[in-house]
Amino acid sequence: MLERKASDGDLMEDILWQVKAKQVKEDLKNGKRQDGRAVDEFRELTIETGISENAEGSARVKLGKTEVIAGVKLITGEPYPDSPDEGTISIGAELLPLASPEFEAGPPREAAIELARVVDRGIRESKTIDFKKLCIRKGELVWIAFIDCYAVNDDGNLFDATAIACIAALHKTKIPKLDKDDKIVKKGFSGDLAVEKTPLLTTFYKIGNTIVLDANLGEQKAADARVSIASTEDNILTAFQKGGQGTFNAKEIEWCIETAVKKAKDVRKKI
């Protein structure tokens, strides 16, 4: 198997990021973020839906300069033996090379797999979709919702941007119409997908002794640890994922949870 060797350009880029990370830490010690935001403030968020004519539901999300596209495609399939009257969802994430020089073409790597799993867990465990409503004929035929996510530009915090894109796309998803032979009727729809909950992911990065919400890429590079928290509109936590080598104490986690629930309410108003 061929492996990509680090070039002089890669080494120079690493050095530049180290310099930027050091400056980020110095600024935070002085009580400020480089872009002027408060530690618990999101970047500007824009959501556009219906961007694909071929998907049953789609959305483009821009969180600062970070941009993600999500598309929902519904296909029919056989249910799992242990849940004969339930459909399901499958979330995949692709980190396109155009989004960052760190991303490469090919099979999903660890970062893409983790991104998809964290977003999937927040949606699945919240019962966003009642899988029983995806059943066409018990034990024979169900709907399977594939949600494909694409990072178009990475300027930090792909977790939250991807989660928002998925939820926004699901809210606009229509269920295809089937003919008498259970074939999907092109451009035909039988109704809207029933979305029961609107879980949102809120991610925090710990840089030195400071915790910031929605880190941009420079802050992300400087971070020692990360925690992502998914919450619903009724304040139920449905996913919790910690990353990085650093740690959070109990008081810090408590602050992150309280802030996550509060900030998710603000974002939810835009979906």
Backbone torsions as a table, in degrees:
resi	resn	phi	psi	omega
1	MET	NA	132.1	179.3
2	LEU	-78.4	136.5	177.8
3	GLU	-115.4	143.0	-179.9
4	ARG	-78.8	123.2	179.2
5	LYS	-88.2	144.7	178.7
6	ALA	-67.8	130.9	179.5
7	SER	-97.7	173.2	176.3
8	ASP	-60.6	-34.1	178.7
9	GLY	-64.6	-39.1	177.8
10	ASP	-63.3	-43.7	-179.0
11	LEU	-64.8	-40.4	178.6
12	MET	-64.5	-39.5	179.7
13	GLU	-65.0	-39.4	177.8
14	ASP	-60.8	-41.9	-179.9
15	ILE	-64.3	-41.6	179.4
16	LEU	-63.2	-41.4	178.6
17	TRP	-66.0	-34.7	177.5
18	GLN	-64.2	-40.6	177.7
19	VAL	-64.6	-44.9	179.7
20	LYS	-64.0	-41.4	179.9
21	ALA	-62.4	-39.8	178.6
22	LYS	-62.9	-39.7	179.1
23	GLN	-68.4	-38.4	177.1
24	VAL	-58.9	-45.3	-179.1
25	LYS	-65.3	-40.6	179.1
26	GLU	-63.7	-42.7	179.4
27	ASP	-63.7	-41.3	-179.8
28	LEU	-67.0	-33.0	175.6
29	LYS	-62.4	-29.4	179.5
30	ASN	-92.0	9.8	173.2
31	GLY	82.0	25.0	179.6
32	LYS	-144.7	150.0	172.2
33	ARG	-96.3	150.6	-174.2
34	GLN	-63.2	-27.6	179.0
35	ASP	-95.8	7.6	173.9
36	GLY	84.1	0.3	-179.3
37	ARG	-76.4	158.4	170.2
38	ALA	-74.2	161.1	-176.3
39	VAL	-64.1	-23.0	-178.6
40	ASP	-109.3	30.1	-175.2
41	GLU	-114.7	131.5	174.3
42	PHE	-75.1	156.8	168.8
43	ARG	-73.8	173.2	179.3
44	GLU	-60.7	132.6	-177.2
45	LEU	-116.0	128.7	173.4
46	THR	-127.9	139.8	-178.8
47	ILE	-128.3	126.8	177.7
48	GLU	-124.7	127.3	-179.7
49	THR	-111.3	167.4	179.0
50	GLY	67.1	37.9	-175.1
51	ILE	-88.0	-11.8	-179.4
52	SER	-122.9	131.0	178.1
53	GLU	-79.9	-17.5	-175.3
54	ASN	-98.1	-12.8	178.5
55	ALA	-93.6	153.1	176.5
56	GLU	-73.4	-22.2	176.2
57	GLY	-160.3	144.4	-177.7
58	SER	-155.9	158.2	179.4
59	ALA	-157.3	149.1	171.9
60	ARG	-119.1	127.8	-179.5
61	VAL	-119.9	132.8	173.0
62	LYS	-118.8	121.4	177.8
63	LEU	-118.7	97.5	-167.8
64	GLY	64.1	-126.3	178.0
65	LYS	-94.6	-4.6	176.3
66	THR	-76.0	131.9	-177.0
67	GLU	-133.7	132.4	-178.9
68	VAL	-135.7	141.9	175.0
69	ILE	-116.7	136.4	176.8
70	ALA	-128.2	139.4	177.7
71	GLY	-132.7	140.7	179.5
72	VAL	-109.8	129.8	176.5
73	LYS	-126.6	124.8	179.7
74	LEU	-101.1	127.2	175.5
75	ILE	-128.3	161.5	177.6
76	THR	-93.8	151.6	178.9
77	GLY	-164.9	177.1	178.7
78	GLU	-83.6	142.6	178.2
79	PRO	-73.5	163.2	174.4
80	TYR	-68.8	146.3	-178.4
81	PRO	-57.1	-34.2	-178.1
82	ASP	-85.8	-2.3	176.1
83	SER	-143.5	68.1	-172.6
84	PRO	-65.8	-16.0	-178.6
85	ASP	-113.7	26.7	-178.4
86	GLU	-133.1	137.4	169.4
87	GLY	-86.1	-164.2	-179.7
88	THR	-160.0	178.6	175.6
89	ILE	-126.5	158.2	175.4
90	SER	-142.8	121.2	-178.4
91	ILE	-109.0	129.9	176.8
92	GLY	-126.3	146.3	179.8
93	ALA	-125.7	138.0	177.7
94	GLU	-125.5	123.6	178.8
95	LEU	-94.3	94.8	-174.7
96	LEU	-67.8	141.2	178.2
97	PRO	-57.0	-27.8	179.7
98	LEU	-69.6	-16.1	-178.0
99	ALA	-81.0	-27.1	-176.6
100	SER	-165.6	143.9	176.1
101	PRO	-65.9	-13.5	179.5
102	GLU	-82.4	-16.6	-178.5
103	PHE	-92.0	140.3	-179.5
104	GLU	-123.2	152.8	176.5
105	ALA	-69.0	154.3	178.8
106	GLY	126.7	-169.5	-179.1
107	PRO	-59.6	153.4	179.8
108	PRO	-56.9	133.4	177.4
109	ARG	-97.7	-178.7	-172.2
110	GLU	-54.7	-42.7	-176.8
111	ALA	-64.1	-40.7	179.9
112	ALA	-68.7	-39.7	180.0
113	ILE	-65.5	-43.4	178.7
114	GLU	-63.5	-43.3	179.5
115	LEU	-57.4	-48.5	-179.0
116	ALA	-63.5	-41.2	-177.4
117	ARG	-67.8	-41.0	-179.5
118	VAL	-66.3	-44.7	178.9
119	VAL	-64.6	-43.4	179.3
120	ASP	-59.0	-45.1	-176.7
121	ARG	-61.3	-42.6	-179.6
122	GLY	-62.3	-37.9	-179.3
123	ILE	-77.9	-46.6	-176.2
124	ARG	-64.3	-48.9	-174.7
125	GLU	-71.9	-17.4	178.7
126	SER	-83.9	-6.8	-175.0
127	LYS	60.9	40.3	177.8
128	THR	-52.6	-41.4	177.9
129	ILE	-119.4	132.0	173.9
130	ASP	-77.6	105.2	-175.1
131	PHE	-59.8	-26.0	178.8
132	LYS	-65.3	-27.7	178.8
133	LYS	-76.1	-6.0	176.3
134	LEU	-95.7	3.1	179.4
135	CYS	-81.4	130.2	177.2
136	ILE	-97.5	-51.6	172.8
137	ARG	-141.7	120.8	-175.8
138	LYS	-52.7	129.7	177.3
139	GLY	77.2	-4.0	-175.8
140	GLU	-124.1	-50.5	-170.4
141	LEU	-145.6	131.4	178.7
142	VAL	-140.1	166.1	172.7
143	TRP	-89.1	138.8	173.5
144	ILE	-120.2	122.2	-178.4
145	ALA	-97.3	112.7	175.4
146	PHE	-95.1	124.0	179.6
147	ILE	-113.6	109.2	-178.6
148	ASP	-100.6	129.0	-177.3
149	CYS	-118.7	136.9	-177.5
150	TYR	-129.2	122.8	174.2
151	ALA	-79.6	117.4	-179.4
152	VAL	-93.3	-35.5	176.1
153	ASN	-149.5	129.7	-178.0
154	ASP	-108.0	105.8	171.1
155	ASP	-121.1	36.3	177.0
156	GLY	99.9	150.1	175.0
157	ASN	56.9	55.0	174.7
158	LEU	-66.4	-24.4	-178.5
159	PHE	-57.8	-55.7	-176.5
160	ASP	-68.7	-40.8	180.0
161	ALA	-61.5	-41.7	180.0
162	THR	-67.8	-42.8	179.5
163	ALA	-62.1	-42.1	179.2
164	ILE	-64.3	-42.0	-179.9
165	ALA	-62.7	-41.9	179.7
166	CYS	-62.5	-48.3	-178.1
167	ILE	-65.5	-41.2	179.1
168	ALA	-62.8	-39.6	179.2
169	ALA	-67.6	-42.1	179.7
170	LEU	-62.2	-37.6	-179.9
171	HIS	-64.8	-20.7	-179.0
172	LYS	-108.3	11.4	-175.7
173	THR	-81.6	136.9	176.4
174	LYS	-111.4	146.3	179.7
175	ILE	-88.4	126.4	-179.1
176	PRO	-63.1	155.9	176.4
177	LYS	-90.8	141.7	178.5
178	LEU	-109.6	144.9	174.5
179	ASP	-86.8	-174.1	-175.1
180	LYS	-66.5	-17.8	178.5
181	ASP	-100.0	14.9	179.7
182	ASP	64.8	27.1	174.4
183	LYS	-95.6	142.5	-179.4
184	ILE	-70.7	129.9	178.0
185	VAL	-83.6	119.4	-177.5
186	LYS	-60.0	127.5	179.1
187	LYS	65.4	14.7	177.4
188	GLY	-106.7	139.6	-178.1
189	PHE	-133.6	145.3	-178.9
190	SER	-101.5	-8.6	179.9
191	GLY	157.0	-178.7	179.6
192	ASP	-88.5	148.1	173.7
193	LEU	-67.9	131.4	-179.8
194	ALA	-80.7	112.4	178.4
195	VAL	-102.0	112.8	-173.0
196	GLU	-83.0	-35.2	-176.6
197	LYS	-134.5	161.2	176.5
198	THR	-126.4	75.9	178.6
199	PRO	-73.7	144.6	177.1
200	LEU	-132.7	144.0	179.3
201	LEU	-92.8	136.8	177.3
202	THR	-129.0	121.4	-171.6
203	THR	-115.2	135.4	-178.7
204	PHE	-120.0	144.9	177.5
205	TYR	-121.8	135.0	178.2
206	LYS	-101.0	120.6	-179.0
207	ILE	-120.9	108.3	-172.6
208	GLY	64.3	-121.9	178.0
209	ASN	-104.1	10.5	-177.2
210	THR	-112.0	137.5	177.3
211	ILE	-109.3	130.0	-179.6
212	VAL	-124.1	146.3	175.1
213	LEU	-89.6	143.8	173.8
214	ASP	52.2	64.8	-179.2
215	ALA	-67.5	138.1	169.9
216	ASN	-79.1	179.3	-172.3
217	LEU	-63.0	-38.6	178.8
218	GLY	-62.6	-43.1	178.5
219	GLU	-67.7	-38.3	179.5
220	GLN	-62.0	-40.6	178.9
221	LYS	-66.0	-28.8	-177.1
222	ALA	-87.6	-9.6	-172.5
223	ALA	-74.6	149.0	176.0
224	ASP	-97.3	-25.7	-177.1
225	ALA	-155.0	160.2	-178.8
226	ARG	-140.0	144.9	172.7
227	VAL	-139.0	131.8	179.2
228	SER	-114.8	131.4	-176.8
229	ILE	-126.6	124.7	176.4
230	ALA	-101.4	133.8	-180.0
231	SER	-138.9	154.1	179.6
232	THR	-103.2	176.1	-178.4
233	GLU	-67.0	-19.6	176.5
234	ASP	-99.2	23.7	172.2
235	ASN	65.9	28.7	176.0
236	ILE	-95.7	131.6	177.6
237	LEU	-85.6	126.1	-175.7
238	THR	-115.5	-9.2	177.4
239	ALA	-158.2	147.8	-179.2
240	PHE	-149.2	118.2	-176.7
241	GLN	-134.4	124.9	178.9
242	LYS	-108.3	139.4	178.6
243	GLY	-136.2	165.0	-179.7
244	GLY	88.2	168.0	-176.3
245	GLN	-87.9	-17.7	-178.7
246	GLY	-74.9	-179.5	-177.1
247	THR	-130.3	160.2	172.1
248	PHE	-120.6	137.7	174.6
249	ASN	-87.9	174.7	-174.8
250	ALA	-60.4	-40.6	-179.3
251	LYS	-65.9	-38.7	179.4
252	GLU	-67.1	-41.1	178.1
253	ILE	-63.8	-40.7	178.8
254	GLU	-60.5	-43.0	178.6
255	TRP	-64.1	-41.0	-179.9
256	CYS	-62.6	-42.4	-179.4
257	ILE	-64.7	-47.0	-179.9
258	GLU	-61.5	-42.2	-179.3
259	THR	-69.3	-38.8	-179.7
260	ALA	-60.2	-47.0	-179.4
261	VAL	-62.4	-42.7	-179.0
262	LYS	-66.9	-47.2	-176.3
263	LYS	-71.1	-32.4	178.4
264	ALA	-63.4	-34.7	177.6
265	LYS	-62.1	-40.2	-179.8
266	ASP	-66.7	-43.6	-179.6
267	VAL	-67.1	-38.3	-177.6
268	ARG	-58.9	-30.1	-179.5
269	LYS	-65.1	-20.6	-176.8
270	LYS	-91.7	-7.0	-177.1
271	ILE	-92.8	NA	NA
